[in-house]
Amino acid sequence: MSDYGPLALAADDTKTSTSSSSIYERIRHDILSGALEANARLKISDLAKAHKTSTNPVREALQQLRGEGLVLFAPNQGARVRPIDMEFVRDVAEVGYQLEPYLLRLYVQTASAEDVAELDRIQDEIEEVNFTDRDRHTLLDRAFHETMYERHYNRVAFGVWKQHREIMGSISTRIPIALGRQDAILHEHRALIDAIRRQDVDDAIRVLGQHIQCAGQHLVDQLRIEQTRASRRKGA
């Protein structure tokens, strides 16, 4: 695995063409979601054909994914998919646990009544969907968190969070959201809004920390269950 790890960021995204960026995002999602299986060979010509593009954008995308540790290169073997194991998921989840409280603090200190009303509006939509539409829930949940972090002056930190969110979101498509976790998400969001309304920074960070930790643990647990079932199917 590359020393850059799973959340390496390009210093200047403008160096990558729109086509390369799009191919990179699609291949990354396929790796993280499991559409491309662990250790699968990544042939540039096959990927170019599948994504209806030339080989150059694919080659650039694989190099970028190599820097993030999602694509592994071996002599005389070419590129292959890095297995998305428990260690990888744990490391990505811990990034959010360290970063999100930092981004949240400024929002809690500066939130207006209108800002809180917007969080309430998004949460109302989340509760109306009530996990019946996974894609819609994912978009709304991302909007809920992004609303709190997007105003932060540290654009590098915000950019890292956005990439972290995309990675966690892609991995999450592999597994269902357990019923107990669904109830907890709704409760934790409402508790967070209440702390922000009171401008209680410490309580908001406490609630957010619990929210992130539980989300990460849920993902790890569900992936472990998925892997156990897959091993049993292979052994049957």
Backbone as JSON, one array per atom type, in Angstrom:
{
  "sequence": "MSDYGPLALAADDTKTSTSSSSIYERIRHDILSGALEANARLKISDLAKAHKTSTNPVREALQQLRGEGLVLFAPNQGARVRPIDMEFVRDVAEVGYQLEPYLLRLYVQTASAEDVAELDRIQDEIEEVNFTDRDRHTLLDRAFHETMYERHYNRVAFGVWKQHREIMGSISTRIPIALGRQDAILHEHRALIDAIRRQDVDDAIRVLGQHIQCAGQHLVDQLRIEQTRASRRKGA",
  "N": [[0.84, -1.19, 0.0], [0.41, 2.27, -0.72], [2.4, 4.88, 0.77], [0.96, 7.17, 0.97], [-1.63, 6.62, 1.67], [-5.25, 6.11, 2.15], [-6.54, 8.57, 1.89], [-5.19, 10.47, 0.43], [-4.69, 13.63, -1.09], [-4.83, 15.41, -4.14], [-2.73, 18.16, -4.79], [-3.44, 20.1, -6.58], [-6.26, 20.12, -8.26], [-6.8, 20.97, -10.79], [-4.93, 20.06, -12.5], [-5.68, 17.65, -13.46], [-7.6, 16.39, -16.08], [-11.1, 16.98, -16.92], [-12.25, 14.69, -17.99], [-10.49, 12.67, -17.07], [-10.85, 13.0, -14.32], [-13.52, 12.26, -14.02], [-13.46, 9.55, -14.84], [-11.7, 8.57, -12.94], [-13.25, 8.95, -10.57], [-15.37, 7.19, -11.07], [-14.11, 4.68, -11.29], [-12.95, 4.53, -8.78], [-15.27, 4.48, -7.16], [-16.32, 2.02, -8.0], [-14.4, 0.27, -7.02], [-14.53, 0.69, -4.22], [-17.19, 0.14, -3.67], [-17.37, -2.49, -4.25], [-18.02, -3.39, -6.74], [-15.91, -3.84, -8.44], [-14.01, -6.54, -7.79], [-12.01, -7.55, -4.95], [-8.53, -7.76, -5.42], [-8.82, -8.08, -8.13], [-7.66, -8.02, -11.52], [-6.69, -5.06, -13.19], [-7.07, -4.04, -16.19], [-5.94, -1.72, -18.45], [-6.87, -1.34, -21.1], [-9.31, -2.75, -21.08], [-10.76, -1.33, -19.13], [-10.87, 1.18, -20.33], [-12.47, 0.6, -22.54], [-14.84, -0.19, -21.23], [-15.58, 2.21, -20.01], [-15.87, 3.82, -22.13], [-13.79, 5.48, -23.23], [-10.51, 6.88, -23.96], [-7.24, 5.36, -23.5], [-5.5, 6.97, -21.99], [-6.88, 8.68, -19.96], [-7.69, 6.62, -18.25], [-5.28, 5.48, -17.48], [-4.16, 7.65, -16.06], [-6.06, 7.86, -14.02], [-5.7, 5.42, -12.66], [-3.13, 5.76, -11.68], [-3.57, 7.86, -9.9], [-5.31, 6.61, -8.12], [-3.59, 4.7, -7.22], [-1.9, 6.27, -5.67], [-3.64, 6.77, -3.59], [-3.8, 4.37, -2.43], [-5.67, 2.53, -3.27], [-5.34, 1.1, -5.55], [-3.11, -1.39, -6.43], [0.19, -2.01, -7.53], [2.22, -4.44, -9.05], [5.36, -5.87, -9.98], [5.51, -7.12, -13.28], [2.91, -7.93, -13.13], [1.02, -5.97, -13.29], [-1.75, -3.76, -12.58], [-3.95, -4.09, -9.77], [-6.95, -4.55, -7.79], [-7.13, -3.16, -4.58], [-7.84, -4.95, -1.65], [-10.71, -4.16, 0.25], [-10.48, -4.04, 3.36], [-10.97, -4.66, 6.94], [-9.11, -3.12, 8.29], [-8.57, -1.02, 6.52], [-11.12, 0.24, 6.39], [-11.4, 0.97, 9.07], [-9.29, 2.84, 9.32], [-10.1, 4.87, 7.55], [-12.51, 5.66, 8.74], [-11.56, 6.69, 11.15], [-10.37, 9.04, 10.33], [-12.54, 10.75, 9.88], [-13.46, 10.94, 12.51], [-11.49, 12.42, 13.74], [-11.43, 14.75, 12.21], [-14.02, 15.9, 11.73], [-15.13, 17.05, 14.19], [-13.44, 19.26, 14.43], [-14.17, 20.81, 12.19], [-16.82, 21.25, 12.82], [-16.84, 22.87, 15.12], [-16.49, 25.67, 14.55], [-18.85, 26.17, 13.17], [-20.87, 25.77, 15.11], [-20.28, 27.85, 16.83], [-20.92, 30.06, 15.31], [-23.42, 29.79, 14.16], [-26.58, 30.85, 12.95], [-30.09, 31.59, 13.59], [-31.38, 31.07, 11.23], [-29.59, 29.28, 10.06], [-29.84, 27.03, 11.74], [-32.51, 26.47, 11.27], [-32.33, 25.58, 8.64], [-30.91, 23.18, 8.96], [-32.86, 21.82, 10.43], [-34.81, 21.62, 8.45], [-33.6, 19.95, 6.53], [-33.28, 17.67, 8.09], [-35.94, 17.06, 8.6], [-36.69, 16.18, 6.06], [-35.05, 13.93, 5.85], [-36.2, 12.31, 7.81], [-38.72, 12.02, 6.73], [-38.21, 10.56, 4.39], [-37.18, 8.3, 5.64], [-35.4, 6.12, 5.32], [-36.38, 4.6, 3.24], [-35.62, 5.05, 0.66], [-32.6, 4.53, -0.41], [-30.62, 5.93, -1.89], [-31.62, 8.55, -1.91], [-31.64, 9.09, 0.84], [-28.89, 9.01, 1.35], [-27.97, 11.26, -0.09], [-29.29, 13.32, 1.29], [-28.3, 13.0, 3.89], [-25.63, 13.56, 3.48], [-25.89, 16.25, 2.73], [-26.81, 17.31, 5.13], [-24.54, 17.14, 6.83], [-22.66, 18.51, 5.28], [-23.68, 21.08, 5.2], [-23.0, 22.02, 7.69], [-20.23, 22.12, 7.6], [-19.27, 23.4, 5.33], [-18.8, 26.15, 5.39], [-16.41, 26.58, 6.6], [-13.23, 28.13, 7.06], [-10.92, 26.75, 6.46], [-10.11, 25.39, 3.71], [-8.7, 23.22, 2.76], [-8.99, 21.29, 4.75], [-11.76, 20.98, 4.61], [-11.95, 19.97, 2.02], [-10.63, 17.51, 2.32], [-12.43, 16.29, 4.06], [-14.67, 16.05, 2.34], [-13.73, 14.21, 0.47], [-13.27, 12.06, 2.16], [-15.91, 11.58, 2.91], [-17.05, 10.75, 0.5], [-15.66, 8.37, 0.08], [-16.45, 6.8, 2.32], [-19.16, 6.76, 1.77], [-19.29, 5.31, -0.64], [-18.26, 2.81, 0.19], [-20.26, 2.15, 1.97], [-22.4, 1.43, 0.37], [-22.23, -1.24, 0.04], [-23.5, -2.55, 2.09], [-26.48, -3.12, 4.16], [-28.38, -0.73, 6.13], [-28.7, -1.28, 9.45], [-31.7, -1.78, 11.4], [-31.65, -0.83, 14.05], [-29.56, 0.97, 13.87], [-30.61, 2.82, 12.12], [-32.62, 4.1, 13.67], [-30.93, 5.24, 15.58], [-29.42, 7.07, 14.06], [-31.33, 9.03, 13.37], [-32.01, 9.98, 15.92], [-29.51, 10.92, 16.85], [-28.94, 12.97, 15.01], [-30.99, 14.81, 15.63], [-30.33, 15.4, 18.29], [-27.9, 16.63, 17.87], [-28.65, 18.92, 16.41], [-30.1, 20.2, 18.42], [-28.07, 20.79, 20.29], [-26.55, 22.57, 18.77], [-28.4, 24.62, 18.41], [-28.49, 25.59, 20.99], [-25.99, 26.56, 21.11], [-23.97, 25.09, 22.3], [-20.95, 24.11, 22.36], [-19.31, 22.01, 23.37], [-21.17, 19.95, 23.93], [-22.24, 19.54, 21.41], [-20.0, 18.58, 20.01], [-19.56, 16.28, 21.48], [-21.89, 14.76, 20.88], [-21.6, 14.54, 18.1], [-19.2, 13.1, 17.98], [-20.02, 10.64, 19.06], [-21.87, 9.95, 17.11], [-20.25, 9.62, 14.8], [-18.46, 7.61, 15.62], [-20.22, 5.46, 16.11], [-21.31, 5.11, 13.58], [-19.05, 4.34, 12.1], [-18.36, 1.96, 13.44], [-20.64, 0.44, 12.97], [-20.46, 0.1, 10.2], [-18.08, -1.39, 9.98], [-18.86, -3.7, 11.42], [-20.99, -4.66, 9.83], [-19.69, -5.17, 7.42], [-18.01, -7.17, 8.26], [-19.84, -9.18, 8.79], [-20.8, -9.56, 6.2], [-18.48, -10.52, 4.93], [-18.08, -12.9, 6.35], [-20.33, -14.37, 5.59], [-19.81, -14.58, 2.85], [-17.5, -16.16, 2.91], [-18.53, -18.51, 3.9], [-20.23, -19.25, 1.84], [-18.4, -19.81, -0.17], [-17.15, -21.98, 0.94], [-19.13, -23.85, 0.95]],
  "CA": [[0.0, 0.0, 0.0], [1.18, 3.5, -0.8], [2.55, 5.63, 2.01], [0.03, 8.28, 1.0], [-2.83, 6.18, 2.36], [-6.51, 6.17, 1.43], [-7.12, 9.89, 1.77], [-4.26, 11.42, -0.18], [-5.36, 14.6, -1.95], [-4.01, 16.12, -5.11], [-2.55, 19.55, -4.38], [-4.1, 20.97, -7.55], [-7.14, 19.28, -9.06], [-6.89, 21.46, -12.16], [-3.94, 19.36, -13.31], [-6.32, 16.48, -14.02], [-8.68, 16.78, -16.97], [-12.44, 16.61, -16.5], [-12.45, 13.29, -18.36], [-9.72, 11.84, -16.14], [-11.49, 13.08, -13.01], [-14.74, 11.47, -14.07], [-13.07, 8.14, -14.88], [-11.14, 8.29, -11.61], [-14.35, 8.84, -9.6], [-16.16, 5.99, -11.35], [-13.33, 3.49, -10.94], [-12.83, 4.52, -7.31], [-16.54, 4.02, -6.61], [-16.45, 0.6, -8.29], [-13.51, -0.45, -6.1], [-15.01, 0.81, -2.85], [-18.53, -0.47, -3.55], [-17.26, -3.92, -4.48], [-18.32, -3.74, -8.13], [-14.64, -4.45, -8.84], [-13.68, -7.4, -6.66], [-10.68, -7.49, -4.37], [-7.43, -8.4, -6.14], [-9.1, -8.21, -9.57], [-6.73, -7.35, -12.41], [-7.21, -3.84, -13.79], [-6.46, -3.87, -17.5], [-6.24, -0.39, -18.96], [-7.68, -1.42, -22.32], [-10.66, -3.18, -20.71], [-11.42, -0.23, -18.43], [-11.14, 2.22, -21.33], [-13.63, 0.16, -23.31], [-16.01, -0.18, -20.37], [-15.96, 3.6, -19.71], [-15.99, 4.53, -23.42], [-12.79, 6.55, -23.25], [-9.19, 6.44, -24.4], [-6.47, 4.75, -22.42], [-4.8, 7.96, -21.16], [-7.6, 9.0, -18.72], [-7.69, 5.45, -17.37], [-3.93, 5.36, -16.93], [-4.02, 8.71, -15.06], [-6.92, 7.51, -12.89], [-5.08, 4.34, -11.9], [-1.99, 6.32, -10.95], [-4.11, 8.62, -8.77], [-5.83, 5.63, -7.17], [-2.42, 4.09, -6.6], [-1.47, 7.19, -4.62], [-4.57, 6.67, -2.47], [-3.72, 3.03, -1.88], [-6.79, 1.71, -3.71], [-4.84, 0.27, -6.63], [-1.78, -1.9, -6.14], [0.96, -2.4, -8.71], [3.27, -5.42, -8.78], [6.17, -6.14, -11.18], [5.07, -8.17, -14.2], [1.53, -8.32, -12.86], [0.16, -4.84, -13.56], [-2.55, -3.17, -11.5], [-5.06, -4.88, -9.24], [-7.78, -3.87, -6.79], [-6.76, -3.37, -3.19], [-8.97, -5.43, -0.85], [-11.26, -3.21, 1.23], [-10.55, -4.85, 4.57], [-11.37, -3.98, 8.17], [-8.08, -2.12, 8.62], [-8.81, 0.13, 5.65], [-12.34, 0.91, 6.84], [-11.1, 1.59, 10.36], [-8.45, 4.01, 9.11], [-10.9, 5.94, 6.94], [-13.47, 6.12, 9.74], [-10.86, 7.49, 12.15], [-10.14, 10.37, 9.77], [-13.73, 11.54, 10.18], [-13.55, 11.17, 13.95], [-10.55, 13.49, 14.08], [-11.61, 15.95, 11.4], [-15.34, 16.53, 11.76], [-15.3, 17.97, 15.32], [-12.71, 20.5, 14.11], [-14.99, 21.59, 11.27], [-18.09, 21.59, 13.47], [-16.7, 23.86, 16.18], [-16.74, 27.01, 14.03], [-20.26, 26.29, 12.82], [-21.65, 25.92, 16.34], [-20.0, 29.18, 17.38], [-21.39, 31.14, 14.42], [-24.71, 29.45, 13.56], [-27.72, 31.75, 13.15], [-31.38, 30.91, 13.64], [-31.65, 30.59, 9.87], [-28.76, 28.09, 9.85], [-30.46, 25.93, 12.47], [-33.74, 26.15, 10.55], [-31.96, 24.8, 7.46], [-30.64, 21.82, 9.44], [-34.16, 21.23, 10.75], [-35.5, 21.31, 7.19], [-32.97, 18.76, 5.95], [-33.59, 16.52, 8.94], [-37.34, 16.71, 8.35], [-36.7, 15.38, 4.83], [-34.45, 12.63, 6.18], [-37.19, 11.53, 8.55], [-39.82, 11.72, 5.81], [-37.74, 9.44, 3.57], [-37.14, 7.2, 6.62], [-34.56, 5.03, 4.84], [-37.05, 3.82, 2.2], [-34.89, 5.32, -0.58], [-31.21, 4.59, 0.06], [-29.89, 6.99, -2.59], [-32.12, 9.85, -1.42], [-31.15, 9.25, 2.2], [-27.45, 9.31, 1.28], [-27.82, 12.65, -0.52], [-29.76, 14.2, 2.37], [-27.37, 12.89, 5.01], [-24.44, 14.31, 3.11], [-26.26, 17.66, 2.78], [-26.89, 17.67, 6.55], [-23.2, 17.37, 7.36], [-21.95, 19.52, 4.49], [-24.21, 22.38, 5.62], [-22.27, 22.45, 8.89], [-18.79, 22.2, 7.41], [-18.87, 24.08, 4.09], [-18.41, 27.54, 5.6], [-15.14, 26.66, 7.32], [-12.18, 28.83, 6.31], [-9.86, 25.82, 6.08], [-10.64, 24.69, 2.55], [-8.01, 21.94, 2.63], [-9.67, 20.37, 5.67], [-13.09, 20.7, 4.06], [-11.75, 19.1, 0.87], [-10.32, 16.17, 2.83], [-13.68, 15.73, 4.56], [-15.52, 15.68, 1.22], [-13.21, 12.96, -0.08], [-13.57, 11.05, 3.18], [-17.34, 11.28, 2.84], [-17.27, 9.99, -0.73], [-15.12, 7.03, 0.29], [-17.34, 6.1, 3.24], [-20.44, 6.55, 1.09], [-19.14, 4.21, -1.6], [-18.15, 1.56, 0.94], [-21.55, 1.88, 2.62], [-23.35, 0.83, -0.57], [-22.08, -2.7, 0.12], [-24.2, -3.16, 3.23], [-27.72, -2.46, 4.58], [-28.34, 0.0, 7.4], [-29.49, -2.04, 10.41], [-32.84, -1.03, 11.94], [-31.22, -0.11, 15.24], [-28.72, 2.09, 13.46], [-31.51, 3.82, 11.53], [-33.19, 4.87, 14.77], [-29.86, 6.01, 16.23], [-29.08, 8.19, 13.18], [-32.35, 10.08, 13.53], [-31.88, 10.54, 17.28], [-28.24, 11.66, 16.96], [-29.09, 14.22, 14.25], [-31.83, 15.74, 16.4], [-29.55, 15.83, 19.46], [-26.88, 17.56, 17.37], [-29.33, 20.18, 16.12], [-30.45, 20.82, 19.7], [-26.85, 21.36, 20.86], [-26.19, 23.73, 17.95], [-29.37, 25.67, 18.73], [-28.07, 26.13, 22.29], [-24.59, 26.95, 20.92], [-23.18, 24.33, 23.27], [-19.9, 23.49, 21.55], [-18.86, 20.75, 23.95], [-22.19, 18.93, 23.76], [-22.33, 19.25, 19.98], [-18.86, 17.74, 19.65], [-19.8, 14.96, 22.1], [-22.91, 14.06, 20.1], [-21.02, 14.23, 16.8], [-18.24, 12.03, 18.18], [-20.78, 9.41, 19.21], [-22.47, 9.69, 15.8], [-19.22, 9.13, 13.88], [-17.96, 6.34, 16.11], [-21.23, 4.42, 15.91], [-21.42, 4.88, 12.14], [-17.89, 3.56, 11.69], [-18.46, 0.61, 14.0], [-21.71, -0.25, 12.25], [-19.94, -0.28, 8.89], [-17.14, -2.49, 10.19], [-19.61, -4.89, 11.82], [-21.76, -5.18, 8.7], [-18.74, -5.73, 6.46], [-17.54, -8.44, 8.82], [-20.93, -10.14, 8.55], [-20.8, -9.84, 4.76], [-17.32, -11.36, 4.62], [-18.33, -14.23, 6.92], [-21.3, -15.05, 4.72], [-19.13, -14.9, 1.6], [-16.59, -17.28, 3.16], [-19.34, -19.73, 4.06], [-20.73, -19.63, 0.51], [-17.29, -20.41, -0.91], [-16.84, -23.28, 1.55], [-20.27, -24.77, 0.83]],
  "C": [[0.88, 1.25, 0.0], [1.27, 4.18, 0.55], [1.56, 6.77, 2.1], [-1.28, 7.9, 1.67], [-4.09, 6.47, 1.58], [-7.09, 7.55, 1.25], [-6.14, 10.92, 1.24], [-5.02, 12.33, -1.12], [-4.37, 15.21, -2.93], [-3.91, 17.57, -4.68], [-3.29, 20.5, -5.3], [-4.94, 20.13, -8.48], [-7.2, 19.73, -10.5], [-5.88, 20.77, -13.06], [-4.53, 18.13, -13.98], [-7.49, 16.92, -14.88], [-10.02, 16.34, -16.43], [-12.7, 15.15, -16.81], [-11.73, 12.36, -17.39], [-10.36, 11.84, -14.76], [-12.73, 12.22, -12.96], [-14.44, 9.97, -14.06], [-12.52, 7.72, -13.53], [-12.26, 8.06, -10.59], [-15.14, 7.55, -9.8], [-15.4, 4.72, -10.97], [-13.18, 3.4, -9.42], [-14.11, 4.0, -6.68], [-16.7, 2.51, -6.82], [-15.57, -0.25, -7.36], [-14.11, -0.47, -4.69], [-16.35, 0.12, -2.65], [-18.49, -1.97, -3.74], [-17.64, -4.35, -5.88], [-17.09, -4.33, -8.81], [-14.13, -5.24, -7.64], [-12.24, -7.24, -6.2], [-9.69, -8.33, -5.17], [-7.7, -8.62, -7.63], [-8.06, -7.45, -10.38], [-7.41, -6.15, -13.06], [-6.47, -3.6, -15.1], [-6.9, -2.56, -18.11], [-7.14, -0.44, -20.18], [-9.12, -1.82, -22.02], [-11.43, -2.06, -20.02], [-11.77, 0.9, -19.4], [-12.37, 1.87, -22.16], [-14.9, 0.24, -22.49], [-16.52, 1.24, -20.11], [-16.01, 4.47, -20.96], [-15.05, 5.74, -23.48], [-11.49, 6.0, -23.82], [-8.41, 5.88, -23.22], [-5.8, 5.77, -21.5], [-5.55, 8.34, -19.89], [-7.62, 7.84, -17.73], [-6.33, 5.3, -16.7], [-3.7, 6.41, -15.82], [-4.85, 8.39, -13.82], [-6.29, 6.43, -12.03], [-3.87, 4.82, -11.11], [-2.47, 7.11, -9.73], [-4.64, 7.67, -7.7], [-4.7, 4.86, -6.5], [-1.91, 4.96, -5.45], [-2.37, 7.14, -3.39], [-4.57, 5.28, -1.84], [-4.84, 2.11, -2.32], [-6.43, 0.79, -4.87], [-3.41, -0.11, -6.31], [-1.1, -2.32, -7.44], [2.05, -3.38, -8.27], [4.04, -5.68, -10.07], [5.64, -7.32, -11.98], [3.63, -8.64, -13.98], [0.54, -7.18, -13.15], [-0.61, -4.38, -12.34], [-3.64, -4.14, -11.05], [-5.75, -4.11, -8.12], [-7.3, -4.2, -5.38], [-7.98, -3.89, -2.42], [-9.41, -4.37, 0.16], [-11.5, -4.0, 2.51], [-10.9, -4.01, 5.79], [-10.38, -2.88, 8.55], [-8.28, -0.85, 7.8], [-10.01, 0.93, 6.13], [-12.11, 1.62, 8.17], [-10.31, 2.88, 10.19], [-9.24, 5.17, 8.52], [-11.88, 6.51, 7.95], [-12.79, 7.02, 10.77], [-10.53, 8.89, 11.64], [-11.33, 11.27, 10.09], [-13.83, 11.88, 11.66], [-12.62, 12.29, 14.4], [-10.91, 14.81, 13.43], [-12.95, 16.66, 11.63], [-15.57, 17.43, 12.99], [-14.59, 19.31, 15.09], [-13.54, 21.4, 13.2], [-16.28, 22.07, 11.93], [-17.96, 22.77, 14.43], [-17.03, 25.28, 15.7], [-18.22, 27.21, 13.72], [-21.11, 26.52, 14.06], [-21.48, 27.34, 16.91], [-20.64, 30.3, 16.57], [-22.78, 30.9, 13.84], [-25.78, 30.48, 13.93], [-29.0, 30.93, 13.26], [-31.74, 30.34, 12.28], [-30.84, 29.33, 9.56], [-29.38, 26.87, 10.52], [-31.76, 25.49, 11.77], [-33.46, 25.31, 9.31], [-31.62, 23.36, 7.85], [-31.94, 21.1, 9.79], [-34.89, 20.79, 9.49], [-34.93, 20.05, 6.56], [-33.31, 17.52, 6.77], [-35.05, 16.1, 8.79], [-37.46, 15.84, 7.1], [-36.12, 13.99, 5.07], [-35.47, 11.74, 6.86], [-38.39, 11.17, 7.67], [-39.45, 10.55, 4.9], [-37.67, 8.15, 4.4], [-36.49, 5.93, 6.06], [-35.24, 4.15, 3.77], [-36.39, 3.99, 0.84], [-33.44, 5.55, -0.2], [-30.45, 5.74, -0.59], [-30.32, 8.37, -2.08], [-31.63, 10.11, 0.01], [-29.67, 9.65, 2.2], [-27.22, 10.76, 0.9], [-28.21, 13.62, 0.59], [-28.8, 14.17, 3.56], [-26.09, 13.65, 4.72], [-24.72, 15.82, 3.19], [-26.31, 18.15, 4.22], [-25.51, 18.01, 7.09], [-22.48, 18.48, 6.59], [-22.42, 20.92, 4.85], [-23.43, 22.92, 6.82], [-20.8, 22.74, 8.62], [-18.37, 23.12, 6.26], [-18.4, 25.52, 4.29], [-17.01, 27.68, 6.22], [-14.06, 27.29, 6.44], [-11.09, 27.89, 5.82], [-10.37, 24.95, 4.93], [-9.94, 23.35, 2.31], [-8.7, 20.9, 3.51], [-11.06, 20.0, 5.14], [-12.98, 19.76, 2.85], [-11.44, 17.67, 1.28], [-11.59, 15.51, 3.34], [-14.58, 15.27, 3.41], [-15.04, 14.36, 0.6], [-13.47, 11.81, 0.88], [-15.03, 10.62, 3.09], [-17.66, 10.44, 1.61], [-16.8, 8.54, -0.56], [-16.05, 6.22, 1.19], [-18.68, 5.8, 2.58], [-20.38, 5.4, 0.11], [-19.04, 2.87, -0.89], [-19.5, 1.16, 1.52], [-22.57, 1.24, 1.68], [-23.28, -0.69, -0.55], [-23.06, -3.32, 1.12], [-25.51, -2.43, 3.53], [-27.5, -1.69, 5.87], [-29.26, -0.73, 8.37], [-30.59, -1.17, 11.02], [-32.45, -0.22, 13.18], [-30.38, 1.1, 14.91], [-29.56, 3.19, 12.82], [-32.1, 4.72, 12.62], [-32.15, 5.77, 15.42], [-29.47, 7.22, 15.39], [-30.05, 9.34, 13.37], [-32.22, 10.76, 14.89], [-30.62, 11.4, 17.39], [-28.3, 12.97, 16.18], [-29.9, 15.25, 15.04], [-31.09, 16.26, 17.64], [-28.48, 16.84, 19.05], [-27.5, 18.92, 17.05], [-29.66, 20.93, 17.41], [-29.22, 21.47, 20.34], [-26.41, 22.59, 20.09], [-27.12, 24.9, 18.26], [-29.0, 26.36, 20.05], [-26.66, 26.7, 22.24], [-23.69, 26.35, 22.0], [-22.13, 23.53, 22.49], [-19.51, 22.12, 22.08], [-19.89, 19.64, 23.74], [-22.33, 18.55, 22.29], [-21.21, 18.32, 19.54], [-19.01, 16.34, 20.26], [-20.79, 14.14, 21.27], [-22.34, 13.64, 18.74], [-20.02, 13.08, 16.92], [-18.93, 10.68, 18.31], [-21.36, 8.98, 17.86], [-21.45, 9.06, 14.84], [-18.71, 7.76, 14.31], [-18.94, 5.2, 15.85], [-21.39, 4.09, 14.43], [-20.26, 4.02, 11.64], [-17.95, 2.14, 12.19], [-19.53, -0.2, 13.3], [-21.2, -0.75, 10.89], [-18.98, -1.46, 9.01], [-17.88, -3.78, 10.52], [-20.35, -5.51, 10.64], [-20.85, -5.79, 7.62], [-18.2, -7.07, 6.96], [-18.58, -9.54, 8.6], [-20.95, -10.55, 7.08], [-19.65, -10.78, 4.39], [-17.49, -12.77, 5.16], [-19.28, -15.02, 6.05], [-20.65, -15.47, 3.4], [-18.19, -16.08, 1.77], [-17.36, -18.59, 3.28], [-19.86, -20.21, 2.7], [-19.62, -20.32, -0.29], [-16.97, -21.81, -0.38], [-17.94, -24.3, 1.38], [-20.09, -25.73, -0.35]]
}
